[in-house]
Amino acid sequence: MRPIVDLPQEQIEALDTYAKSKGISRAAVVREAVATYLPNKKKRKVSFKDDPFFGSEKRPKGFDSVEYVRKLRAEWGHRG
């Protein structure tokens, strides 16, 4: 995108001076300034704690998930 922005002459001169000292273009200076000005996007953490069903399945102490899956699979084999 190429936005059109009106800047006072002293700002243009300041941008040119800064760009020349860094060895980059005026456009690169403006992109850098905008990136610095805007807040960083934070990655959204996924949390199921607010889900009404989070933790609704209570397992007894000593629950063996492997044994549970074996039982389920055994049931599948007995269906006709």
Biopython code that builds the backbone (N, CA, C, O; Angstrom):
import numpy as np
from Bio.PDB.StructureBuilder import StructureBuilder

atoms = [
    (1, "MET", "N", (0.851, -1.173, 0.000)),
    (1, "MET", "CA", (0.000, 0.000, 0.000)),
    (1, "MET", "C", (0.895, 1.234, 0.000)),
    (1, "MET", "O", (1.931, 1.266, 0.665)),
    (2, "ARG", "N", (0.495, 2.215, -0.730)),
    (2, "ARG", "CA", (1.248, 3.456, -0.818)),
    (2, "ARG", "C", (0.378, 4.608, -0.312)),
    (2, "ARG", "O", (-0.360, 5.216, -1.088)),
    (3, "PRO", "N", (0.462, 4.902, 0.961)),
    (3, "PRO", "CA", (-0.339, 6.009, 1.490)),
    (3, "PRO", "C", (0.259, 7.359, 1.101)),
    (3, "PRO", "O", (1.472, 7.500, 0.949)),
    (4, "ILE", "N", (-0.605, 8.325, 0.949)),
    (4, "ILE", "CA", (-0.174, 9.694, 0.677)),
    (4, "ILE", "C", (-0.328, 10.478, 1.967)),
    (4, "ILE", "O", (-1.416, 10.560, 2.537)),
    (5, "VAL", "N", (0.789, 11.056, 2.421)),
    (5, "VAL", "CA", (0.797, 11.775, 3.686)),
    (5, "VAL", "C", (1.445, 13.136, 3.470)),
    (5, "VAL", "O", (2.527, 13.229, 2.891)),
    (6, "ASP", "N", (0.784, 14.185, 3.934)),
    (6, "ASP", "CA", (1.369, 15.521, 3.880)),
    (6, "ASP", "C", (2.144, 15.782, 5.155)),
    (6, "ASP", "O", (1.592, 15.705, 6.253)),
    (7, "LEU", "N", (3.439, 16.094, 5.009)),
    (7, "LEU", "CA", (4.292, 16.389, 6.148)),
    (7, "LEU", "C", (4.887, 17.783, 5.978)),
    (7, "LEU", "O", (5.152, 18.222, 4.859)),
    (8, "PRO", "N", (5.095, 18.471, 7.089)),
    (8, "PRO", "CA", (5.768, 19.760, 7.007)),
    (8, "PRO", "C", (7.207, 19.575, 6.485)),
    (8, "PRO", "O", (7.813, 18.519, 6.670)),
    (9, "GLN", "N", (7.725, 20.594, 5.847)),
    (9, "GLN", "CA", (9.056, 20.522, 5.245)),
    (9, "GLN", "C", (10.137, 20.137, 6.266)),
    (9, "GLN", "O", (11.055, 19.386, 5.935)),
    (10, "GLU", "N", (10.038, 20.645, 7.505)),
    (10, "GLU", "CA", (11.069, 20.320, 8.493)),
    (10, "GLU", "C", (11.053, 18.837, 8.863)),
    (10, "GLU", "O", (12.102, 18.275, 9.177)),
    (11, "GLN", "N", (9.889, 18.197, 8.831)),
    (11, "GLN", "CA", (9.828, 16.762, 9.109)),
    (11, "GLN", "C", (10.428, 15.963, 7.952)),
    (11, "GLN", "O", (11.119, 14.967, 8.167)),
    (12, "ILE", "N", (10.163, 16.399, 6.750)),
    (12, "ILE", "CA", (10.736, 15.730, 5.576)),
    (12, "ILE", "C", (12.257, 15.819, 5.624)),
    (12, "ILE", "O", (12.954, 14.838, 5.364)),
    (13, "GLU", "N", (12.762, 16.997, 5.957)),
    (13, "GLU", "CA", (14.212, 17.179, 6.047)),
    (13, "GLU", "C", (14.799, 16.311, 7.160)),
    (13, "GLU", "O", (15.867, 15.722, 6.993)),
    (14, "ALA", "N", (14.107, 16.233, 8.286)),
    (14, "ALA", "CA", (14.574, 15.394, 9.396)),
    (14, "ALA", "C", (14.573, 13.920, 8.986)),
    (14, "ALA", "O", (15.503, 13.185, 9.318)),
    (15, "LEU", "N", (13.542, 13.488, 8.271)),
    (15, "LEU", "CA", (13.486, 12.108, 7.777)),
    (15, "LEU", "C", (14.642, 11.831, 6.821)),
    (15, "LEU", "O", (15.294, 10.790, 6.907)),
    (16, "ASP", "N", (14.888, 12.766, 5.913)),
    (16, "ASP", "CA", (15.980, 12.592, 4.950)),
    (16, "ASP", "C", (17.337, 12.519, 5.649)),
    (16, "ASP", "O", (18.182, 11.703, 5.282)),
    (17, "THR", "N", (17.546, 13.365, 6.649)),
    (17, "THR", "CA", (18.806, 13.362, 7.391)),
    (17, "THR", "C", (18.993, 12.032, 8.118)),
    (17, "THR", "O", (20.070, 11.438, 8.087)),
    (18, "TYR", "N", (17.928, 11.580, 8.768)),
    (18, "TYR", "CA", (17.996, 10.309, 9.494)),
    (18, "TYR", "C", (18.238, 9.152, 8.527)),
    (18, "TYR", "O", (19.069, 8.283, 8.787)),
    (19, "ALA", "N", (17.506, 9.145, 7.405)),
    (19, "ALA", "CA", (17.640, 8.068, 6.422)),
    (19, "ALA", "C", (19.065, 8.019, 5.871)),
    (19, "ALA", "O", (19.638, 6.942, 5.707)),
    (20, "LYS", "N", (19.631, 9.194, 5.587)),
    (20, "LYS", "CA", (20.986, 9.256, 5.041)),
    (20, "LYS", "C", (22.001, 8.746, 6.066)),
    (20, "LYS", "O", (22.953, 8.052, 5.708)),
    (21, "SER", "N", (21.796, 9.091, 7.347)),
    (21, "SER", "CA", (22.737, 8.646, 8.382)),
    (21, "SER", "C", (22.689, 7.131, 8.587)),
    (21, "SER", "O", (23.691, 6.521, 8.958)),
    (22, "LYS", "N", (21.533, 6.532, 8.346)),
    (22, "LYS", "CA", (21.370, 5.076, 8.501)),
    (22, "LYS", "C", (21.627, 4.320, 7.205)),
    (22, "LYS", "O", (21.772, 3.097, 7.210)),
    (23, "GLY", "N", (21.683, 5.054, 6.089)),
    (23, "GLY", "CA", (21.905, 4.406, 4.795)),
    (23, "GLY", "C", (20.687, 3.669, 4.285)),
    (23, "GLY", "O", (20.807, 2.657, 3.595)),
    (24, "ILE", "N", (19.502, 4.183, 4.628)),
    (24, "ILE", "CA", (18.253, 3.561, 4.175)),
    (24, "ILE", "C", (17.365, 4.620, 3.516)),
    (24, "ILE", "O", (17.656, 5.813, 3.591)),
    (25, "SER", "N", (16.302, 4.187, 2.885)),
    (25, "SER", "CA", (15.403, 5.119, 2.198)),
    (25, "SER", "C", (14.472, 5.820, 3.187)),
    (25, "SER", "O", (14.292, 5.378, 4.322)),
    (26, "ARG", "N", (13.898, 6.905, 2.732)),
    (26, "ARG", "CA", (12.910, 7.626, 3.551)),
    (26, "ARG", "C", (11.718, 6.718, 3.839)),
    (26, "ARG", "O", (11.184, 6.731, 4.948)),
    (27, "ALA", "N", (11.300, 5.933, 2.856)),
    (27, "ALA", "CA", (10.171, 5.022, 3.040)),
    (27, "ALA", "C", (10.477, 3.998, 4.139)),
    (27, "ALA", "O", (9.605, 3.653, 4.936)),
    (28, "ALA", "N", (11.714, 3.523, 4.170)),
    (28, "ALA", "CA", (12.101, 2.552, 5.207)),
    (28, "ALA", "C", (12.050, 3.192, 6.588)),
    (28, "ALA", "O", (11.666, 2.547, 7.563)),
    (29, "VAL", "N", (12.443, 4.478, 6.668)),
    (29, "VAL", "CA", (12.381, 5.197, 7.939)),
    (29, "VAL", "C", (10.935, 5.323, 8.399)),
    (29, "VAL", "O", (10.633, 5.121, 9.575)),
    (30, "VAL", "N", (10.039, 5.659, 7.469)),
    (30, "VAL", "CA", (8.619, 5.817, 7.810)),
    (30, "VAL", "C", (8.035, 4.469, 8.261)),
    (30, "VAL", "O", (7.294, 4.411, 9.242)),
    (31, "ARG", "N", (8.372, 3.381, 7.541)),
    (31, "ARG", "CA", (7.886, 2.048, 7.942)),
    (31, "ARG", "C", (8.382, 1.691, 9.336)),
    (31, "ARG", "O", (7.629, 1.153, 10.148)),
    (32, "GLU", "N", (9.648, 1.990, 9.614)),
    (32, "GLU", "CA", (10.230, 1.728, 10.931)),
    (32, "GLU", "C", (9.509, 2.533, 12.020)),
    (32, "GLU", "O", (9.233, 2.021, 13.104)),
    (33, "ALA", "N", (9.212, 3.797, 11.713)),
    (33, "ALA", "CA", (8.529, 4.656, 12.687)),
    (33, "ALA", "C", (7.115, 4.148, 12.966)),
    (33, "ALA", "O", (6.673, 4.133, 14.114)),
    (34, "VAL", "N", (6.415, 3.738, 11.923)),
    (34, "VAL", "CA", (5.048, 3.230, 12.098)),
    (34, "VAL", "C", (5.079, 1.938, 12.906)),
    (34, "VAL", "O", (4.259, 1.744, 13.804)),
    (35, "ALA", "N", (6.025, 1.053, 12.590)),
    (35, "ALA", "CA", (6.133, -0.216, 13.323)),
    (35, "ALA", "C", (6.436, 0.034, 14.800)),
    (35, "ALA", "O", (5.939, -0.687, 15.665)),
    (36, "THR", "N", (7.242, 1.045, 15.090)),
    (36, "THR", "CA", (7.575, 1.380, 16.470)),
    (36, "THR", "C", (6.373, 1.979, 17.187)),
    (36, "THR", "O", (6.154, 1.724, 18.372)),
    (37, "TYR", "N", (5.601, 2.775, 16.463)),
    (37, "TYR", "CA", (4.454, 3.466, 17.055)),
    (37, "TYR", "C", (3.317, 2.512, 17.400)),
    (37, "TYR", "O", (2.696, 2.638, 18.456)),
    (38, "LEU", "N", (3.043, 1.555, 16.510)),
    (38, "LEU", "CA", (1.914, 0.644, 16.713)),
    (38, "LEU", "C", (2.236, -0.387, 17.788)),
    (38, "LEU", "O", (3.376, -0.840, 17.896)),
    (39, "PRO", "N", (1.227, -0.763, 18.590)),
    (39, "PRO", "CA", (1.472, -1.783, 19.619)),
    (39, "PRO", "C", (1.744, -3.134, 18.968)),
    (39, "PRO", "O", (1.200, -3.458, 17.913)),
    (40, "ASN", "N", (2.590, -3.902, 19.618)),
    (40, "ASN", "CA", (2.900, -5.245, 19.111)),
    (40, "ASN", "C", (1.685, -6.132, 19.236)),
    (40, "ASN", "O", (0.954, -6.074, 20.225)),
    (41, "LYS", "N", (1.475, -6.955, 18.225)),
    (41, "LYS", "CA", (0.396, -7.937, 18.305)),
    (41, "LYS", "C", (0.883, -9.073, 19.186)),
    (41, "LYS", "O", (1.954, -9.635, 18.959)),
    (42, "LYS", "N", (0.100, -9.400, 20.177)),
    (42, "LYS", "CA", (0.451, -10.506, 21.053)),
    (42, "LYS", "C", (-0.297, -11.743, 20.587)),
    (42, "LYS", "O", (-1.449, -11.677, 20.159)),
    (43, "LYS", "N", (0.385, -12.858, 20.681)),
    (43, "LYS", "CA", (-0.270, -14.114, 20.335)),
    (43, "LYS", "C", (-1.326, -14.412, 21.381)),
    (43, "LYS", "O", (-1.097, -14.298, 22.585)),
    (44, "ARG", "N", (-2.470, -14.790, 20.890)),
    (44, "ARG", "CA", (-3.584, -15.095, 21.779)),
    (44, "ARG", "C", (-3.381, -16.465, 22.394)),
    (44, "ARG", "O", (-3.203, -17.457, 21.686)),
    (45, "LYS", "N", (-3.408, -16.513, 23.698)),
    (45, "LYS", "CA", (-3.295, -17.794, 24.378)),
    (45, "LYS", "C", (-4.647, -18.483, 24.373)),
    (45, "LYS", "O", (-5.676, -17.860, 24.634)),
    (46, "VAL", "N", (-4.632, -19.751, 24.079)),
    (46, "VAL", "CA", (-5.859, -20.527, 24.094)),
    (46, "VAL", "C", (-6.059, -21.049, 25.505)),
    (46, "VAL", "O", (-5.185, -21.712, 26.062)),
    (47, "SER", "N", (-7.197, -20.752, 26.070)),
    (47, "SER", "CA", (-7.498, -21.217, 27.412)),
    (47, "SER", "C", (-8.889, -21.832, 27.422)),
    (47, "SER", "O", (-9.850, -21.238, 26.933)),
    (48, "PHE", "N", (-8.976, -22.997, 27.971)),
    (48, "PHE", "CA", (-10.265, -23.669, 28.055)),
    (48, "PHE", "C", (-10.903, -23.480, 29.423)),
    (48, "PHE", "O", (-11.977, -24.021, 29.685)),
    (49, "LYS", "N", (-10.257, -22.722, 30.293)),
    (49, "LYS", "CA", (-10.760, -22.559, 31.653)),
    (49, "LYS", "C", (-12.125, -21.888, 31.698)),
    (49, "LYS", "O", (-12.901, -22.140, 32.619)),
    (50, "ASP", "N", (-12.433, -21.040, 30.724)),
    (50, "ASP", "CA", (-13.729, -20.372, 30.690)),
    (50, "ASP", "C", (-14.797, -21.214, 29.999)),
    (50, "ASP", "O", (-15.974, -20.855, 29.995)),
    (51, "ASP", "N", (-14.382, -22.328, 29.419)),
    (51, "ASP", "CA", (-15.324, -23.214, 28.750)),
    (51, "ASP", "C", (-16.199, -23.882, 29.809)),
    (51, "ASP", "O", (-15.678, -24.387, 30.803)),
    (52, "PRO", "N", (-17.525, -23.894, 29.613)),
    (52, "PRO", "CA", (-18.405, -24.466, 30.645)),
    (52, "PRO", "C", (-18.172, -25.958, 30.899)),
    (52, "PRO", "O", (-18.567, -26.476, 31.943)),
    (53, "PHE", "N", (-17.534, -26.648, 29.952)),
    (53, "PHE", "CA", (-17.318, -28.082, 30.118)),
    (53, "PHE", "C", (-15.893, -28.418, 30.519)),
    (53, "PHE", "O", (-15.549, -29.594, 30.640)),
    (54, "PHE", "N", (-15.061, -27.411, 30.728)),
    (54, "PHE", "CA", (-13.664, -27.655, 31.108)),
    (54, "PHE", "C", (-13.602, -28.396, 32.437)),
    (54, "PHE", "O", (-14.146, -27.938, 33.442)),
    (55, "GLY", "N", (-12.942, -29.527, 32.432)),
    (55, "GLY", "CA", (-12.765, -30.293, 33.654)),
    (55, "GLY", "C", (-14.016, -30.994, 34.137)),
    (55, "GLY", "O", (-14.064, -31.436, 35.285)),
    (56, "SER", "N", (-15.043, -31.109, 33.283)),
    (56, "SER", "CA", (-16.300, -31.700, 33.730)),
    (56, "SER", "C", (-16.202, -33.211, 33.899)),
    (56, "SER", "O", (-16.996, -33.804, 34.629)),
    (57, "GLU", "N", (-15.253, -33.831, 33.242)),
    (57, "GLU", "CA", (-15.100, -35.272, 33.402)),
    (57, "GLU", "C", (-14.112, -35.522, 34.530)),
    (57, "GLU", "O", (-12.910, -35.316, 34.364)),
    (58, "LYS", "N", (-14.605, -35.955, 35.650)),
    (58, "LYS", "CA", (-13.755, -36.233, 36.803)),
    (58, "LYS", "C", (-13.362, -37.698, 36.778)),
    (58, "LYS", "O", (-14.213, -38.582, 36.668)),
    (59, "ARG", "N", (-12.094, -37.939, 36.879)),
    (59, "ARG", "CA", (-11.604, -39.314, 36.882)),
    (59, "ARG", "C", (-11.177, -39.684, 38.291)),
    (59, "ARG", "O", (-10.622, -38.859, 39.016)),
    (60, "PRO", "N", (-11.431, -40.904, 38.668)),
    (60, "PRO", "CA", (-11.007, -41.330, 40.010)),
    (60, "PRO", "C", (-9.486, -41.381, 40.109)),
    (60, "PRO", "O", (-8.790, -41.509, 39.102)),
    (61, "LYS", "N", (-8.986, -41.279, 41.324)),
    (61, "LYS", "CA", (-7.556, -41.354, 41.554)),
    (61, "LYS", "C", (-7.056, -42.708, 41.066)),
    (61, "LYS", "O", (-7.704, -43.730, 41.289)),
    (62, "GLY", "N", (-5.920, -42.715, 40.410)),
    (62, "GLY", "CA", (-5.359, -43.961, 39.906)),
    (62, "GLY", "C", (-5.968, -44.388, 38.582)),
    (62, "GLY", "O", (-5.779, -45.531, 38.165)),
    (63, "PHE", "N", (-6.681, -43.517, 37.920)),
    (63, "PHE", "CA", (-7.310, -43.820, 36.641)),
    (63, "PHE", "C", (-6.235, -44.145, 35.617)),
    (63, "PHE", "O", (-5.279, -43.386, 35.454)),
    (64, "ASP", "N", (-6.384, -45.261, 34.930)),
    (64, "ASP", "CA", (-5.420, -45.685, 33.918)),
    (64, "ASP", "C", (-6.050, -45.494, 32.542)),
    (64, "ASP", "O", (-6.926, -46.263, 32.146)),
    (65, "SER", "N", (-5.612, -44.485, 31.823)),
    (65, "SER", "CA", (-6.225, -44.178, 30.531)),
    (65, "SER", "C", (-5.964, -45.270, 29.500)),
    (65, "SER", "O", (-6.806, -45.514, 28.635)),
    (66, "VAL", "N", (-4.813, -45.928, 29.580)),
    (66, "VAL", "CA", (-4.505, -47.004, 28.631)),
    (66, "VAL", "C", (-5.470, -48.166, 28.820)),
    (66, "VAL", "O", (-5.987, -48.719, 27.850)),
    (67, "GLU", "N", (-5.707, -48.530, 30.067)),
    (67, "GLU", "CA", (-6.649, -49.607, 30.360)),
    (67, "GLU", "C", (-8.066, -49.233, 29.911)),
    (67, "GLU", "O", (-8.801, -50.072, 29.390)),
    (68, "TYR", "N", (-8.431, -47.989, 30.114)),
    (68, "TYR", "CA", (-9.749, -47.504, 29.705)),
    (68, "TYR", "C", (-9.924, -47.638, 28.196)),
    (68, "TYR", "O", (-10.972, -48.087, 27.732)),
    (69, "VAL", "N", (-8.909, -47.251, 27.428)),
    (69, "VAL", "CA", (-8.972, -47.354, 25.967)),
    (69, "VAL", "C", (-9.056, -48.816, 25.547)),
    (69, "VAL", "O", (-9.786, -49.145, 24.612)),
    (70, "ARG", "N", (-8.327, -49.689, 26.214)),
    (70, "ARG", "CA", (-8.388, -51.115, 25.891)),
    (70, "ARG", "C", (-9.804, -51.665, 26.100)),
    (70, "ARG", "O", (-10.296, -52.464, 25.303)),
    (71, "LYS", "N", (-10.446, -51.223, 27.181)),
    (71, "LYS", "CA", (-11.830, -51.661, 27.439)),
    (71, "LYS", "C", (-12.756, -51.193, 26.326)),
    (71, "LYS", "O", (-13.592, -51.954, 25.838)),
    (72, "LEU", "N", (-12.599, -49.939, 25.931)),
    (72, "LEU", "CA", (-13.444, -49.409, 24.855)),
    (72, "LEU", "C", (-13.233, -50.188, 23.560)),
    (72, "LEU", "O", (-14.197, -50.519, 22.869)),
    (73, "ARG", "N", (-12.003, -50.476, 23.239)),
    (73, "ARG", "CA", (-11.707, -51.202, 22.007)),
    (73, "ARG", "C", (-12.251, -52.632, 22.073)),
    (73, "ARG", "O", (-12.692, -53.185, 21.066)),
    (74, "ALA", "N", (-12.215, -53.204, 23.242)),
    (74, "ALA", "CA", (-12.766, -54.558, 23.411)),
    (74, "ALA", "C", (-14.273, -54.557, 23.148)),
    (74, "ALA", "O", (-14.812, -55.504, 22.575)),
    (75, "GLU", "N", (-14.950, -53.481, 23.573)),
    (75, "GLU", "CA", (-16.383, -53.360, 23.322)),
    (75, "GLU", "C", (-16.662, -53.289, 21.820)),
    (75, "GLU", "O", (-17.648, -53.852, 21.343)),
    (76, "TRP", "N", (-15.806, -52.607, 21.086)),
    (76, "TRP", "CA", (-16.018, -52.476, 19.655)),
    (76, "TRP", "C", (-15.945, -53.833, 18.963)),
    (76, "TRP", "O", (-16.670, -54.089, 18.002)),
    (77, "GLY", "N", (-15.063, -54.699, 19.461)),
    (77, "GLY", "CA", (-14.896, -56.008, 18.850)),
    (77, "GLY", "C", (-16.100, -56.910, 19.075)),
    (77, "GLY", "O", (-16.316, -57.836, 18.293)),
    (78, "HIS", "N", (-16.915, -56.667, 20.148)),
    (78, "HIS", "CA", (-18.028, -57.534, 20.468)),
    (78, "HIS", "C", (-19.319, -57.107, 19.796)),
    (78, "HIS", "O", (-20.337, -57.785, 19.941)),
    (79, "ARG", "N", (-19.304, -56.032, 19.086)),
    (79, "ARG", "CA", (-20.536, -55.587, 18.410)),
    (79, "ARG", "C", (-20.788, -56.457, 17.188)),
    (79, "ARG", "O", (-19.866, -56.903, 16.505)),
    (80, "GLY", "N", (-22.048, -56.675, 16.947)),
    (80, "GLY", "CA", (-22.415, -57.589, 15.889)),
    (80, "GLY", "C", (-22.759, -56.930, 14.644)),
    (80, "GLY", "O", (-23.090, -57.596, 13.664)),
]
sb = StructureBuilder()
sb.init_structure("model")
sb.init_model(0)
sb.init_chain("A")
sb.init_seg("    ")
for serial, (resi, resn, name, xyz) in enumerate(atoms, 1):
    if name == "N":
        sb.init_residue(resn, " ", resi, " ")
    sb.init_atom(name, np.array(xyz, "f"), 0.0, 1.0, " ", f" {name:<3s}", serial, name[0])
structure = sb.get_structure()
